[in-house]
């Protein structure tokens, strides 16, 4: 089909009309296993000498299209789809680490990612070192000879910070380790981390890529550029025979795709975090419209942020689209000046004010997902980050009054009207003066 732009890739890449049925849409291959032509054919498949399908726990024709499509959108050499974003994170790290190793991470993380790093991986002898900030210097000073990777979220959830991907990649590469980037919030429509030196990208496909709040899924994407062979001792899993798989040497068999194919052969095959074929089909439907939805998400979020900033019932707004944001310059560099639709703000009245606001929402859904076509709200201190200690919350950028908004694609006036009435409910008890001051159309931001 020739070179495609991302909007076209999202609809067409990785699939050609089925030659047997002439189906224009990717079929759902709802099957567990695939018949071999012969014993020799089966042996060739299991020896990874022939292309094809063996068992849906390892690969599936519907899921294979999804993997090719996401890899193309990100600009990678291959991808592995799994059952959730958390599984993608887990596999991406396990593929590089073993007992006695460590990884270095920025502190601004999704709550469950923090739990995996802080409480689960250490039980398996993998140390996770949290930097004091997302600054490259803070990351670099924690790297040593046992470090196997650097990790960040391109846009932090819920902090909304933007990591300097290029600078972090330079730091990691200077010490001979790869950079893994969670690109869930930005999506490849706004940012492709491989273009700035990242080595592995992961997504929760559940969020913006799927986009409709119906289907869970995750993906690991291999950039194919890290020189594993140059650091043979540190990354011997790619350069030395694997006794669990016929002494296969991944770098010899797969070259630039060694990382992702080991991830599939070792972790997907044996740990079984499988994305069902129906889920792959539904996620493909969502990806077809991701570029259109991102445009509307971004436009609506800007108007909502402007409304909140002008409202006296709001103490602060964290939105990288504002010039005063410390991440505004990075938004220009990495997001093309378009701020993501994830933003946070603080309602007057602290924790109590935040919960009153949250409880008063009507149109906007109270839940912990993001990236849905619907507008969603989360109170992280009560939910996703509830298990974290105060010092950990501070490093993660989570305040007691913080409300995280994932702005949807509804009519923006309807979104703002719901925010307005919830703010009125939040401050009515604590600050009736502020409520009266913000009852005017000019303050609310809604056209009279």
Secondary structure, DSSP 8 states (H G I E B T S, - for coil): -----HHHHHHHTT----TTT--SS------SB---SSHHHHHHHHTT-S-S--BTTT--HHHHHHHHHHHHHHT-SEEEEESSHHHHHHHHHHTT--TT-EEEE-S---HHHHHIIIIIGGGGT-EEEE-SSSSHHHHHTT--TTEEEEEEESB-TTT--B--HHHHHHHHHHTT-EEEEE-TTTHHHH--GGGGT-SEEEEETTTTTT-SSS---EEEEE-S---GGGGTTTTHHHHS-BTTTTTB-HHHHHGGGHHHHHIIIIIIHHH-----HHHHHHHHHHHHTHHHHHHHHHHHHHHHHHHHHT-TTEEEEE-TTSTTSTTHHHHHHHSTT---SEEEEEETTHHHHHHHHHHH-SSSEESS--S-SS-EEE-TTTTTTTTS-HHHHHHHT--TTEEEEE--SS-HHHHHHHHHHHHHHHHHTT-HHHHHHT-SHHHHT---
